[in-house]
Amino acid sequence: MSHTLIKVHDNGIGISEKARQYIFEKFERASAFKRSRLGKVAGFGLGLNYVYQVMDAHDGSVTVNSVEKEFSEFTLYVPLKA
């Protein structure tokens, strides 16, 4: 099956390997709080869960590649439907 890839890359604070296993869970903010530069986290912890759910509903997937204190890159694999 063919896919369209969408990549989103930032040069932010990155995500630890341990925290990556939780970032797509609903209401997940604890790992973001620990990484925050100001000790504050905005939002409700729903954004990445929504992305995951939409990709799943369309038989796609989302992956993350990240290095702490350097970057995060999310790749969305969107299947092409005939």
C-alpha positions as CSV (number, residue, x, y, z in Angstrom):
1,M,0.0,0.0,0.0
2,S,1.3,3.5,-0.9
3,H,1.5,6.2,1.7
4,T,1.8,10.0,1.8
5,L,4.3,11.1,4.5
6,I,3.9,14.2,6.5
7,K,6.8,15.2,8.7
8,V,6.8,17.8,11.4
9,H,10.2,18.7,12.9
10,D,11.1,21.1,15.7
11,N,14.3,22.2,17.4
12,G,12.7,22.2,20.9
13,I,13.5,20.4,24.1
14,G,13.0,16.9,22.7
15,I,11.4,13.9,24.4
16,S,13.2,11.3,26.4
17,E,13.1,7.7,25.2
18,K,11.1,6.7,28.4
19,A,8.5,9.4,27.9
20,R,7.9,8.5,24.2
21,Q,6.0,5.4,25.2
22,Y,3.3,7.6,26.8
23,I,3.0,10.7,24.6
24,F,0.1,9.4,22.5
25,E,-2.0,8.6,25.6
26,K,-5.1,10.7,26.4
27,F,-4.4,13.5,29.0
28,E,-0.6,12.8,29.0
29,R,1.1,15.9,30.3
30,A,3.4,14.6,33.1
31,S,6.4,14.1,30.9
32,A,5.9,17.5,29.3
33,F,5.8,19.1,32.7
34,K,9.1,17.6,33.7
35,R,10.7,18.9,30.4
36,S,9.2,22.3,30.5
37,R,11.7,25.2,30.6
38,L,9.3,27.3,32.8
39,G,7.8,24.4,34.9
40,K,4.4,25.0,33.2
41,V,2.6,23.1,30.5
42,A,-0.3,24.5,28.5
43,G,-3.1,22.4,27.1
44,F,-5.0,19.3,28.2
45,G,-2.8,16.6,26.9
46,L,-5.1,15.7,24.0
47,G,-3.3,16.9,20.9
48,L,-1.0,14.0,20.2
49,N,-3.8,11.6,21.2
50,Y,-6.1,13.2,18.6
51,V,-3.4,12.9,16.0
52,Y,-3.0,9.2,16.9
53,Q,-6.7,8.5,16.8
54,V,-7.2,10.2,13.4
55,M,-4.3,8.3,11.9
56,D,-5.7,5.1,13.3
57,A,-9.2,5.8,12.0
58,H,-7.7,6.2,8.5
59,D,-5.5,3.0,8.8
60,G,-2.4,5.2,9.0
61,S,0.1,5.6,11.7
62,V,2.3,8.2,13.4
63,T,5.9,7.8,14.7
64,V,8.2,10.0,16.7
65,N,12.0,10.4,16.6
66,S,13.4,12.6,19.2
67,V,16.7,13.5,21.0
68,E,16.4,15.2,24.3
69,K,17.5,18.9,24.3
70,E,17.8,18.8,20.5
71,F,14.6,18.1,18.4
72,S,11.5,16.1,17.9
73,E,10.2,14.8,14.6
74,F,6.8,13.3,14.0
75,T,6.1,11.3,10.9
76,L,2.5,10.7,9.8
77,Y,1.9,7.8,7.3
78,V,-1.3,8.5,5.5
79,P,-2.5,5.6,3.3
80,L,-3.5,6.4,-0.3
81,K,-6.9,5.0,-1.0
82,A,-7.8,4.0,-4.6
